[in-house]
Amino acid sequence: GVPVCKLPEAFAPAPPLLLRELRADASGGARRLNESQNESQNESLEEQGVEELYAWRTVGRQWQVAASARTSVAIVFGIDAHPSRTLLGKAGDEILWSFSETHDVSEPWAQRSMQNLCSSFPDELRIVDRYCWIEAFAGFIEKRKGGRFPVPKADFHPLAMEFLSDSLTGDRASSEYVWIRQSEVKASYFNANADFNRASAYEATMQFKAKWDALLATYNAQASRFARGAWHTSPVWEMAEAQERLISSTVETLAIAVGLAFLGMMVFTGDLRLAMLVVVATVGVIIGLGFFIVVVMRWPIGPIEVVSLIAFIGYATTYSLHIAHIYASGSTSDGRAPPARLSLSSSAAVRFRRVSYSMHSVGGAALGSAFSTIGCSFFLIACRLGLFLKLGAVVLVVSALSIFVALAPIPAMLLAFGPVQLG
């Protein structure tokens, strides 16, 4: 047989040379150079041994994400999190978390459960490297102290304090991975880097998070009762969950915002028909903005895009609201009389006067306001930071759409079926 020899890439010779040098002598048991094997033996040896000998190369090639873009996940033991929201100020640590009353890493079975978790990550999690202080502690006990792991409960904390005083886990002090109170380990965490791009879409991130959920659920069901209650966390999960919640609530938020806009129209105009016209115009602007974001720019729907759709409802409403409000506040004698050649009915003539009065009163001001906003947006579009560029483009488009709707479709609809008797 061929001895399995896993070498660092920098020292690994070419496969044919390695196969020749590592032939085992069946009679003497010594390694010797044997280049006289026939071709069939070489082929058989390569088929059986090359894949195993160079398995580490296959593993190395499967990492697809740069180290700086990988996802870092922490697995926490012995801490109970208490989600809390405060209206004012920042919640203190005593409100947000506390030490678990059941966690006791000094118990041998708890030590064994934690070590087994760290050494048996499934392949689907694509763990590139892991930093588990419990593994370093086991090495400390077996190599430096000449003992056996796990250690008895009575000896754990003194040995742990000695280990944590000068030992490393990865390139960091092992003491950074634990919480110590009164010379006892009360809680700790492991850290693992996964070959998953932290900038992935939130759908893929949530699917990857679900695999970690399944891992910890299985662990907590099978672990010692003194090591249960473990949970995982990552800044990537936080961003993905916020994005998922934000996007899933977009429709509800838009419906609430448009409903509030409708109530505002009723208060200012006092007429149901005018309120409906302005709401229809607002929805049209929002649809146009969504078309620009999704179809024209092909931006993936994310927090910036969702916030843009929601936050700029005010821009989509303001110009149309001003036109409708002035229409409702004018009298039948305000505004320019329709030309005689139009032969309008009395109702149509009243609508014409009101629309004329509204356009002359605020049309120019609305147009000037829109142009000033559009002009300011060009400074944002010129920015190299993507956030400012997107905001500038959204401000430009929503301002252009809003002023167009306020000066064209809204007056046309008011002329066609605007209310005559108001109040």
For each residue, the residues with C-beta under 8 A, 3 or more apart:
1: 24
2: 19 22 23 24 45 48 49 53
3: 22 24
4: 52 53
5: 18 22 53
6: 53 55 56
7: 11 12
8: 11 12
9: 12 56 57 60
10:
11: 7 8
12: 7 8 9 18 54 57
13: 17 18 21
14: 17 18
15: 18 19 46 50 53 54
16: 19 20
17: 13 14 20 21
18: 5 12 13 14 15 21 22 53
19: 2 15 16 22 23 42 45 46 49 50
20: 16 17 23 33 34 35
21: 13 17 18 31 33
22: 2 3 5 18 19 31
23: 2 19 20 31 32 33 34 37
24: 1 2 3 29 31
25: 28 29 30 31 32 34
26: 29
27:
28: 25
29: 24 25 26
30: 25
31: 21 22 23 24 25
32: 23 25
33: 20 21 23
34: 20 23 25 37
35: 20
36:
37: 23 34 41 42 45
38: 41 42
39: 42 43
40: 43 44
41: 37 38 44 45
42: 19 37 38 39 45 46
43: 39 40 46 47
44: 40 41 47 48
45: 2 19 37 41 42 48 49
46: 15 19 42 43 49 50
47: 43 44 50
48: 2 44 45 52
49: 2 19 45 46 52 53
50: 15 19 46 47 53 54
51: 54 55 58
52: 4 48 49 55
53: 2 4 5 6 15 18 49 50
54: 12 15 50 51 57 58
55: 6 51 52 58 59
56: 6 9 59 60
57: 9 12 54 60 61
58: 51 54 55 61 62
59: 55 56 62
60: 9 56 57 63
61: 57 58
62: 58 59 126 195
63: 60 126 128 195
64: 195
65: 69 70 195 196 197
66: 69 70
67: 70 128 193
68:
69: 65 66 197 198 199
70: 65 66 67 128 193 194 195 196 197 198
71: 193 194 196 197 198 208 234 236
72: 191 192 193 194 198 234 235 236
73: 191 192 193 194 212 232 233 234 236
74: 189 190 191 192 232 233 234
75: 117 189 190 191 192 216 230 231 232
76: 79 187 188 189 230 231 232 233
77: 103 105 114 187 188 189 227 229 230
78: 99 100 103 105 179 186 187 188 229
79: 76 97 98 99 100 179 187
80: 97 98 99 100 229
81: 96 97 231
82: 95 96 97 98
83: 96
84: 91 95 96
85: 91
86: 89 90 91 95
87:
88:
89: 86
90: 86
91: 84 85 86 95 96
92: 95 96
93: 96 97
94: 98
95: 82 84 86 91 92
96: 81 82 83 84 91 92 93
97: 79 80 81 82 93
98: 79 80 82 94
99: 78 79 80 103 179 181 186 187
100: 78 79 80 103 187 229
101:
102: 225 226 228 229
103: 77 78 99 100 110 186 187 226 227 228 229
104: 107 110 226
105: 77 78 110 111 114 134 156 185 188 226 227
106: 110 111 153 156 157 160 184 185
107: 104 110 111 153 224 226 227
108: 111 112 150 151 152 153
109: 112 113 150 224 226 227
110: 103 104 105 106 107 113 114 223 224 226 227
111: 105 106 107 108 114 115 134 138 149 150 151 156 227
112: 108 109 115 116 150 224
113: 109 110 116 117 219 222 223 224 227
114: 77 105 110 111 117 118 132 134 190 223 227
115: 111 112 118 119 132 134 135 138 149 150
116: 112 113 119 120
117: 75 113 114 120 121 190 219 223 230
118: 114 115 121 130 132 134 135 190
119: 115 116 132 135
120: 116 117
121: 117 118 125 127 130 192 215
122: 125 211 215
123: 126
124: 211
125: 121 122 192 194 211 212 215
126: 62 63 123 194 195 196
127: 121 130 192 193 194 195
128: 63 67 70 193 194 195
129: 170 192 193
130: 118 121 127 190 191 192 193
131: 169 170 172 177 190 191 192
132: 114 115 118 119 135 136 169 190
133: 136 137 169 174 177 178 188 190
134: 105 111 114 115 118 137 138 188 190
135: 115 118 119 132 138 139 169
136: 132 133 139 140 163 167 168 169 174
137: 133 134 140 141 149 160 163 167 174
138: 111 115 134 135 141 142 149 150
139: 135 136 142 143 144
140: 136 137 143 144 145 159 163 167
141: 137 138 144 145 147 148 149 151 159 163
142: 138 139 145 146 147 148 149
143: 139 140 146
144: 139 140 141
145: 140 141 142 159
146: 142 143
147: 141 142 151
148: 141 142 151
149: 111 115 137 138 141 142
150: 108 109 111 112 115 138
151: 108 111 141 147 148 155 156 159
152: 108 155 156
153: 106 107 108 156
154:
155: 151 152 158 159
156: 105 106 111 151 152 153 159 160 185
157: 106 160 161 183 184 185
158: 155 161 162
159: 140 141 145 151 155 156 162 163
160: 106 137 156 157 163 164 185
161: 157 158 164 165 180 183
162: 158 159 165
163: 136 137 140 141 159 160 167 174
164: 160 161 167 173 174 175 178 180 185
165: 161 162 175
166:
167: 136 137 140 163 164 173 174
168: 136 171 172 173 174
169: 131 132 133 135 136 172 173 174 176 177
170: 129 131 191
171: 168
172: 131 168 169 176 177
173: 164 167 168 169 176
174: 133 136 137 163 164 167 168 169 177 178
175: 164 165 178 180
176: 169 172 173
177: 131 133 169 172 174 188 189 190 191
178: 133 164 174 175 185 187 188
179: 78 79 99 185 186 187 188
180: 161 164 175 183 184 185 186
181: 99 184 186
182:
183: 157 161 180
184: 106 157 180 181
185: 105 106 156 157 160 164 178 179 180 188
186: 78 99 103 179 180 181
187: 76 77 78 79 99 100 103 178 179
188: 76 77 78 105 133 134 177 178 179 185
189: 74 75 76 77 177
190: 74 75 114 117 118 130 131 132 133 134 177
191: 72 73 74 75 130 131 170 177
192: 72 73 74 75 121 125 127 129 130 131
193: 67 70 71 72 73 127 128 129 130
194: 70 71 72 73 125 126 127 128 208
195: 62 63 64 65 70 126 127 128
196: 65 70 71 126 200 205 208
197: 65 69 70 71 200
198: 69 70 71 72 235 236
199: 69
200: 196 197 204 205 208
201: 204 205 300
202: 205 206 239 240 243 244 247 302
203: 206 207
204: 200 201 207 208
205: 196 200 201 202 208 209 236 237 239 240
206: 202 203 209 210 240 241 244
207: 203 204 210 211
208: 71 194 196 200 204 205 211 212
209: 205 206 212 213 234 236 237 240
210: 206 207 213 214
211: 122 124 125 207 208 214 215
212: 73 125 208 209 215 216 232
213: 209 210 216 217 232
214: 210 211 217 218
215: 121 122 125 211 212 218 219 232
216: 75 212 213 219 220 230 231 232
217: 213 214 220 221
218: 214 215 221 222
219: 113 117 215 216 222 223 230
220: 216 217 223 228 229 230
221: 217 218
222: 113 218 219
223: 110 113 114 117 219 220 227 228 230
224: 107 109 110 112 113 227 228
225: 102 228
226: 102 103 104 105 107 109 110
227: 77 103 105 107 109 110 111 113 114 223 224 230
228: 102 103 220 223 224 225
229: 77 78 80 100 102 103 220
230: 75 76 77 117 216 219 220 223 227
231: 75 76 81 216
232: 73 74 75 76 212 213 215 216 237
233: 73 74 76 237 238
234: 71 72 73 74 209 237 238
235: 72 198 238 239
236: 71 72 73 198 205 209 239 240
237: 205 209 232 233 234 240 241
238: 233 234 235 241 242
239: 202 205 235 236 242 243
240: 202 205 206 209 236 237 243 244
241: 206 237 238 244 245
242: 238 239 245 246 303
243: 202 239 240 246 247 302 303
244: 202 206 240 241 247 248
245: 241 242 248 249
246: 242 243 249 250 303 306 307
247: 202 243 244 250 301 302 306
248: 244 245
249: 245 246 252 253
250: 246 247 253 254 306 309 310
251: 254 255
252: 249 255 256
253: 249 250 256 257 310
254: 250 251 257 258 286 309 310 313
255: 251 252 258 259
256: 252 253 259 260
257: 253 254 260 261 310 313
258: 254 255 261 262 279 282 283 286 313
259: 255 256 262 263
260: 256 257 263 264
261: 257 258 264 265 278 279 282 313 317
262: 258 259 265 266 275 276 279
263: 259 260 266 267
264: 260 261 267 268 317 321
265: 261 262 268 269 274 275 278 279 321 324
266: 262 263 269 270 271 272 275
267: 263 264 270
268: 264 265 321 324 325 328
269: 265 266 274 275 278 324 325 327 328 422
270: 266 267 328 422 423
271: 266 274 275 328 419 422
272: 266 275 276
273: 276 277 417 418 419
274: 265 269 271 277 278 324 327 328 418 419
275: 262 265 266 269 271 272 278 279
276: 262 272 273 279 280
277: 273 274 280 281 320 324 410 413 414 418
278: 261 265 269 274 275 281 282 317 320 321 324 410
279: 258 261 262 265 275 276 282 283
280: 276 277 283 284
281: 277 278 284 285 316 320 405 406 409 410
282: 258 261 278 279 285 286 313 316 317 320
283: 258 279 280 286 287
284: 280 281 287 288 401 405 409
285: 281 282 288 289 316 398 401 402 405
286: 254 258 282 283 289 290 309 313 316
287: 283 284 290 291
288: 284 285 291 292 397 401
289: 285 286 292 293 308 309 312 316 394 397 398 401
290: 286 287 293 294 309
291: 287 288 294 295 296
292: 288 289 295 296 297 393 394 397
293: 289 290 296 297 299 301 305 308 309 394
294: 290 291 297 298 299 301
295: 291 292 298
296: 291 292 293
297: 292 293 294 393
298: 294 295
299: 293 294 302 305 390
300: 201 305
301: 247 293 294 305 306
302: 202 243 247 299 305 306
303: 242 243 246 306 307
304: 307 308 387 390 391
305: 293 299 300 301 302 308 309 390
306: 246 247 250 301 302 303 309 310
307: 246 303 304 310 311
308: 289 293 304 305 311 312 390 391 394 398
309: 250 254 286 289 290 293 305 306 312 313
310: 250 253 254 257 306 307 313
311: 307 308 314
312: 289 308 309 315 316 394 395 398
313: 254 257 258 261 282 286 309 310 316 317
314: 311 317 318
315: 312 318 373 395 398 399 402
316: 281 282 285 286 289 312 313 320 398 401 402
317: 261 264 278 282 313 314 320 321 402
318: 314 315 321 322 402
319: 322 323 366 369 370 402 403 405 406 407
320: 277 278 281 282 316 317 323 324 402 405 406 410
321: 264 265 268 278 317 318 324 325
322: 318 319 325 326 362 366 406
323: 319 320 326 327 358 359 362 363 366 406 407 410 411 414
324: 265 268 269 274 277 278 320 321 327 328 358 410 414
325: 268 269 321 322 328 329
326: 322 323 329 330 357 358 361 362
327: 269 274 323 324 330 354 355 357 358 414 418
328: 268 269 270 271 274 324 325 419 422
329: 325 326
330: 326 327 334 335 353 354 357 358 361
331: 334
332: 350 353 354
333: 353
334: 330 331 353 354 357
335: 330 352 353 354 355 356 357 358 360
336: 352 353 356 357 360
337: 349 352 353
338: 342 344 348 349 352 353
339: 342
340: 343
341:
342: 338 339 352
343: 340
344: 338 348 349 352
345: 348 349
346: 349 350
347: 350 351 420
348: 338 344 345 351 352 415
349: 337 338 344 345 346 352 353
350: 332 346 347 353 354 420
351: 347 348 354 355 414 415 418 420
352: 335 336 337 338 342 344 348 349 355 356 415
353: 330 332 333 334 335 336 337 338 349 350 356 357
354: 327 330 332 334 335 350 351 357 358 414 418
355: 327 335 351 352 358 359 411 414 415 418
356: 335 336 352 353 359 360
357: 326 327 330 334 335 336 353 354 360 361
358: 323 324 326 327 330 335 354 355 361 362 363 411 414
359: 323 355 356 362 363 407 411
360: 335 336 356 357 363 364
361: 326 330 357 358
362: 322 323 326 358 359 365 366
363: 323 358 359 360 366 367 407
364: 360 367 368
365: 362 368 369
366: 319 322 323 362 363 369 370 403 406 407
367: 363 364 370 371 403 407
368: 364 365 371 372
369: 319 365 366 372 373
370: 319 366 367 373 374 399 400 402 403
371: 367 368 374 375
372: 368 369 375 376
373: 315 369 370 376 377 395 399
374: 370 371 377 378 395 396 399 400
375: 371 372 378
376: 372 373 379 380 395
377: 373 374 380 381 392 393 395 396 399
378: 374 375 381 382 392 396
379: 376 382 383 392
380: 376 377 383 388 389 391 392 393 395
381: 377 378 389 392 393 396
382: 378 379 392
383: 379 380 388 389 392
384: 389
385: 388 389
386: 389 390
387: 304 390 391
388: 380 383 385 391 392
389: 380 381 383 384 385 386 392 393
390: 299 304 305 308 386 387 393 394
391: 304 308 380 387 388 394 395
392: 377 378 379 380 381 382 383 388 389 395 396
393: 292 297 377 380 381 389 390 396 397
394: 289 292 293 308 312 390 391 397 398
395: 312 315 373 374 376 377 380 391 392 398 399
396: 374 377 378 381 392 393 399 400
397: 288 289 292 393 394 400 401
398: 285 289 308 312 315 316 394 395 401 402
399: 315 370 373 374 377 395 396 402 403
400: 370 374 396 397 403 404
401: 284 285 288 289 316 397 398 404 405
402: 285 315 316 317 318 319 320 370 398 399 405 406
403: 319 366 367 370 399 400 406 407
404: 400 401 407 408 409
405: 281 284 285 319 320 401 402 408 409 410
406: 281 319 320 322 323 366 402 403 410
407: 319 323 359 363 366 367 403 404 410 411
408: 404 405 411 412
409: 281 284 404 405 412 413
410: 277 278 281 320 323 324 405 406 407 413 414
411: 323 355 358 359 407 408 414 415
412: 408 409 415 416
413: 277 409 410 416 417 418
414: 277 323 324 327 351 354 355 358 410 411 417 418
415: 348 351 352 355 411 412 418
416: 412 413
417: 273 413 414
418: 273 274 277 327 351 354 355 413 414 415
419: 271 273 274 328 422
420: 347 350 351
421:
422: 269 270 271 328 419
423: 270
